[in-house]
Amino acid sequence: MAFTKISPQEITARLSTIPGWECRDNALHRTFTFADFVEAFGFMSRVALLAETAGHHPEWFNVYNTVKIDLATHDVGGISDADFDLAIQINRLFGE
């Protein structure tokens, strides 16, 4: 699958389509907070299935009830449509 890097101007314009996400360190970034570890881990498992289906995998960090996700396309050295697509799907899983 070929990815195309999105310009900084387009990233800024498209951030409004993915509530809760921001551009940080050349990646889309969001922190999710849950009631407890089991809920956070369940969310990560559902995201993992989405990511595997898309063939596009997040960088993430989990401590107890918090999940931090960074989405970037390493093949293009920045953010691509695949990152925005996955962010939209993750937001849907989260109930947004």
Biotite code that builds the C-alpha atoms (Angstrom):
import biotite.structure as struc

atoms = struc.array([
    struc.Atom([0.000, 0.000, 0.000], chain_id="A", res_id=1, res_name="MET", atom_name="CA", element="C"),
    struc.Atom([1.412, 3.404, -0.978], chain_id="A", res_id=2, res_name="ALA", atom_name="CA", element="C"),
    struc.Atom([1.009, 6.309, 1.408], chain_id="A", res_id=3, res_name="PHE", atom_name="CA", element="C"),
    struc.Atom([1.385, 10.022, 0.724], chain_id="A", res_id=4, res_name="THR", atom_name="CA", element="C"),
    struc.Atom([2.595, 12.499, 3.322], chain_id="A", res_id=5, res_name="LYS", atom_name="CA", element="C"),
    struc.Atom([0.073, 15.218, 4.185], chain_id="A", res_id=6, res_name="ILE", atom_name="CA", element="C"),
    struc.Atom([1.259, 18.838, 4.339], chain_id="A", res_id=7, res_name="SER", atom_name="CA", element="C"),
    struc.Atom([1.295, 20.689, 7.675], chain_id="A", res_id=8, res_name="PRO", atom_name="CA", element="C"),
    struc.Atom([-1.440, 23.023, 6.381], chain_id="A", res_id=9, res_name="GLN", atom_name="CA", element="C"),
    struc.Atom([-3.704, 20.106, 5.460], chain_id="A", res_id=10, res_name="GLU", atom_name="CA", element="C"),
    struc.Atom([-3.037, 18.424, 8.811], chain_id="A", res_id=11, res_name="ILE", atom_name="CA", element="C"),
    struc.Atom([-4.116, 21.574, 10.631], chain_id="A", res_id=12, res_name="THR", atom_name="CA", element="C"),
    struc.Atom([-7.259, 21.841, 8.509], chain_id="A", res_id=13, res_name="ALA", atom_name="CA", element="C"),
    struc.Atom([-8.162, 18.169, 9.012], chain_id="A", res_id=14, res_name="ARG", atom_name="CA", element="C"),
    struc.Atom([-7.617, 18.060, 12.777], chain_id="A", res_id=15, res_name="LEU", atom_name="CA", element="C"),
    struc.Atom([-11.154, 19.392, 13.251], chain_id="A", res_id=16, res_name="SER", atom_name="CA", element="C"),
    struc.Atom([-12.458, 16.106, 11.773], chain_id="A", res_id=17, res_name="THR", atom_name="CA", element="C"),
    struc.Atom([-10.928, 14.045, 14.615], chain_id="A", res_id=18, res_name="ILE", atom_name="CA", element="C"),
    struc.Atom([-11.979, 15.500, 17.997], chain_id="A", res_id=19, res_name="PRO", atom_name="CA", element="C"),
    struc.Atom([-9.445, 15.082, 20.804], chain_id="A", res_id=20, res_name="GLY", atom_name="CA", element="C"),
    struc.Atom([-6.436, 14.588, 18.533], chain_id="A", res_id=21, res_name="TRP", atom_name="CA", element="C"),
    struc.Atom([-3.534, 16.999, 18.087], chain_id="A", res_id=22, res_name="GLU", atom_name="CA", element="C"),
    struc.Atom([-0.374, 17.087, 16.023], chain_id="A", res_id=23, res_name="CYS", atom_name="CA", element="C"),
    struc.Atom([2.624, 16.439, 18.254], chain_id="A", res_id=24, res_name="ARG", atom_name="CA", element="C"),
    struc.Atom([6.152, 15.485, 17.186], chain_id="A", res_id=25, res_name="ASP", atom_name="CA", element="C"),
    struc.Atom([5.129, 14.818, 13.574], chain_id="A", res_id=26, res_name="ASN", atom_name="CA", element="C"),
    struc.Atom([2.321, 12.423, 14.608], chain_id="A", res_id=27, res_name="ALA", atom_name="CA", element="C"),
    struc.Atom([-1.354, 12.518, 15.473], chain_id="A", res_id=28, res_name="LEU", atom_name="CA", element="C"),
    struc.Atom([-1.587, 12.209, 19.266], chain_id="A", res_id=29, res_name="HIS", atom_name="CA", element="C"),
    struc.Atom([-4.395, 11.559, 21.717], chain_id="A", res_id=30, res_name="ARG", atom_name="CA", element="C"),
    struc.Atom([-4.692, 10.444, 25.331], chain_id="A", res_id=31, res_name="THR", atom_name="CA", element="C"),
    struc.Atom([-7.670, 8.312, 26.377], chain_id="A", res_id=32, res_name="PHE", atom_name="CA", element="C"),
    struc.Atom([-8.720, 7.794, 30.003], chain_id="A", res_id=33, res_name="THR", atom_name="CA", element="C"),
    struc.Atom([-10.875, 4.900, 31.229], chain_id="A", res_id=34, res_name="PHE", atom_name="CA", element="C"),
    struc.Atom([-12.441, 3.766, 34.488], chain_id="A", res_id=35, res_name="ALA", atom_name="CA", element="C"),
    struc.Atom([-9.764, 1.146, 35.122], chain_id="A", res_id=36, res_name="ASP", atom_name="CA", element="C"),
    struc.Atom([-7.053, -1.027, 33.582], chain_id="A", res_id=37, res_name="PHE", atom_name="CA", element="C"),
    struc.Atom([-9.429, -3.683, 32.245], chain_id="A", res_id=38, res_name="VAL", atom_name="CA", element="C"),
    struc.Atom([-11.428, -1.078, 30.310], chain_id="A", res_id=39, res_name="GLU", atom_name="CA", element="C"),
    struc.Atom([-8.224, 0.499, 28.934], chain_id="A", res_id=40, res_name="ALA", atom_name="CA", element="C"),
    struc.Atom([-6.804, -2.875, 27.916], chain_id="A", res_id=41, res_name="PHE", atom_name="CA", element="C"),
    struc.Atom([-10.078, -3.880, 26.265], chain_id="A", res_id=42, res_name="GLY", atom_name="CA", element="C"),
    struc.Atom([-9.970, -0.669, 24.238], chain_id="A", res_id=43, res_name="PHE", atom_name="CA", element="C"),
    struc.Atom([-6.387, -1.403, 23.203], chain_id="A", res_id=44, res_name="MET", atom_name="CA", element="C"),
    struc.Atom([-7.410, -4.884, 22.077], chain_id="A", res_id=45, res_name="SER", atom_name="CA", element="C"),
    struc.Atom([-10.193, -3.464, 19.891], chain_id="A", res_id=46, res_name="ARG", atom_name="CA", element="C"),
    struc.Atom([-7.813, -0.858, 18.431], chain_id="A", res_id=47, res_name="VAL", atom_name="CA", element="C"),
    struc.Atom([-5.282, -3.622, 17.726], chain_id="A", res_id=48, res_name="ALA", atom_name="CA", element="C"),
    struc.Atom([-7.854, -5.492, 15.630], chain_id="A", res_id=49, res_name="LEU", atom_name="CA", element="C"),
    struc.Atom([-8.662, -2.319, 13.658], chain_id="A", res_id=50, res_name="LEU", atom_name="CA", element="C"),
    struc.Atom([-4.983, -1.604, 13.118], chain_id="A", res_id=51, res_name="ALA", atom_name="CA", element="C"),
    struc.Atom([-4.230, -5.127, 11.967], chain_id="A", res_id=52, res_name="GLU", atom_name="CA", element="C"),
    struc.Atom([-7.113, -5.028, 9.487], chain_id="A", res_id=53, res_name="THR", atom_name="CA", element="C"),
    struc.Atom([-5.871, -1.666, 8.167], chain_id="A", res_id=54, res_name="ALA", atom_name="CA", element="C"),
    struc.Atom([-2.246, -2.845, 8.079], chain_id="A", res_id=55, res_name="GLY", atom_name="CA", element="C"),
    struc.Atom([-1.343, 0.362, 9.915], chain_id="A", res_id=56, res_name="HIS", atom_name="CA", element="C"),
    struc.Atom([-0.215, 0.134, 13.525], chain_id="A", res_id=57, res_name="HIS", atom_name="CA", element="C"),
    struc.Atom([-0.098, 2.773, 16.281], chain_id="A", res_id=58, res_name="PRO", atom_name="CA", element="C"),
    struc.Atom([2.631, 3.584, 18.710], chain_id="A", res_id=59, res_name="GLU", atom_name="CA", element="C"),
    struc.Atom([1.075, 3.534, 22.139], chain_id="A", res_id=60, res_name="TRP", atom_name="CA", element="C"),
    struc.Atom([1.690, 3.648, 25.836], chain_id="A", res_id=61, res_name="PHE", atom_name="CA", element="C"),
    struc.Atom([-0.513, 2.342, 28.633], chain_id="A", res_id=62, res_name="ASN", atom_name="CA", element="C"),
    struc.Atom([-0.414, 2.839, 32.368], chain_id="A", res_id=63, res_name="VAL", atom_name="CA", element="C"),
    struc.Atom([-3.385, 1.644, 34.408], chain_id="A", res_id=64, res_name="TYR", atom_name="CA", element="C"),
    struc.Atom([-6.418, 3.520, 33.005], chain_id="A", res_id=65, res_name="ASN", atom_name="CA", element="C"),
    struc.Atom([-4.614, 5.723, 30.469], chain_id="A", res_id=66, res_name="THR", atom_name="CA", element="C"),
    struc.Atom([-3.814, 4.934, 26.839], chain_id="A", res_id=67, res_name="VAL", atom_name="CA", element="C"),
    struc.Atom([-1.686, 7.344, 24.795], chain_id="A", res_id=68, res_name="LYS", atom_name="CA", element="C"),
    struc.Atom([-1.702, 6.820, 21.036], chain_id="A", res_id=69, res_name="ILE", atom_name="CA", element="C"),
    struc.Atom([0.565, 8.283, 18.352], chain_id="A", res_id=70, res_name="ASP", atom_name="CA", element="C"),
    struc.Atom([-0.234, 7.740, 14.684], chain_id="A", res_id=71, res_name="LEU", atom_name="CA", element="C"),
    struc.Atom([2.383, 8.385, 12.007], chain_id="A", res_id=72, res_name="ALA", atom_name="CA", element="C"),
    struc.Atom([3.347, 6.752, 8.744], chain_id="A", res_id=73, res_name="THR", atom_name="CA", element="C"),
    struc.Atom([7.035, 5.941, 8.994], chain_id="A", res_id=74, res_name="HIS", atom_name="CA", element="C"),
    struc.Atom([7.266, 5.113, 5.276], chain_id="A", res_id=75, res_name="ASP", atom_name="CA", element="C"),
    struc.Atom([6.569, 8.787, 4.426], chain_id="A", res_id=76, res_name="VAL", atom_name="CA", element="C"),
    struc.Atom([8.229, 10.367, 7.463], chain_id="A", res_id=77, res_name="GLY", atom_name="CA", element="C"),
    struc.Atom([5.058, 12.010, 8.713], chain_id="A", res_id=78, res_name="GLY", atom_name="CA", element="C"),
    struc.Atom([1.285, 11.872, 8.719], chain_id="A", res_id=79, res_name="ILE", atom_name="CA", element="C"),
    struc.Atom([-0.754, 10.294, 5.927], chain_id="A", res_id=80, res_name="SER", atom_name="CA", element="C"),
    struc.Atom([-4.414, 9.578, 5.164], chain_id="A", res_id=81, res_name="ASP", atom_name="CA", element="C"),
    struc.Atom([-3.957, 6.204, 6.882], chain_id="A", res_id=82, res_name="ALA", atom_name="CA", element="C"),
    struc.Atom([-3.333, 8.008, 10.178], chain_id="A", res_id=83, res_name="ASP", atom_name="CA", element="C"),
    struc.Atom([-6.464, 10.123, 9.868], chain_id="A", res_id=84, res_name="PHE", atom_name="CA", element="C"),
    struc.Atom([-8.507, 7.076, 8.838], chain_id="A", res_id=85, res_name="ASP", atom_name="CA", element="C"),
    struc.Atom([-7.320, 5.101, 11.860], chain_id="A", res_id=86, res_name="LEU", atom_name="CA", element="C"),
    struc.Atom([-7.907, 8.072, 14.198], chain_id="A", res_id=87, res_name="ALA", atom_name="CA", element="C"),
    struc.Atom([-11.518, 8.307, 12.977], chain_id="A", res_id=88, res_name="ILE", atom_name="CA", element="C"),
    struc.Atom([-12.023, 4.592, 13.605], chain_id="A", res_id=89, res_name="GLN", atom_name="CA", element="C"),
    struc.Atom([-10.435, 4.835, 17.063], chain_id="A", res_id=90, res_name="ILE", atom_name="CA", element="C"),
    struc.Atom([-12.734, 7.727, 17.961], chain_id="A", res_id=91, res_name="ASN", atom_name="CA", element="C"),
    struc.Atom([-15.732, 5.609, 16.898], chain_id="A", res_id=92, res_name="ARG", atom_name="CA", element="C"),
    struc.Atom([-14.560, 2.802, 19.179], chain_id="A", res_id=93, res_name="LEU", atom_name="CA", element="C"),
    struc.Atom([-14.268, 5.317, 22.002], chain_id="A", res_id=94, res_name="PHE", atom_name="CA", element="C"),
    struc.Atom([-17.862, 6.391, 21.347], chain_id="A", res_id=95, res_name="GLY", atom_name="CA", element="C"),
    struc.Atom([-17.296, 9.632, 19.466], chain_id="A", res_id=96, res_name="GLU", atom_name="CA", element="C"),
])
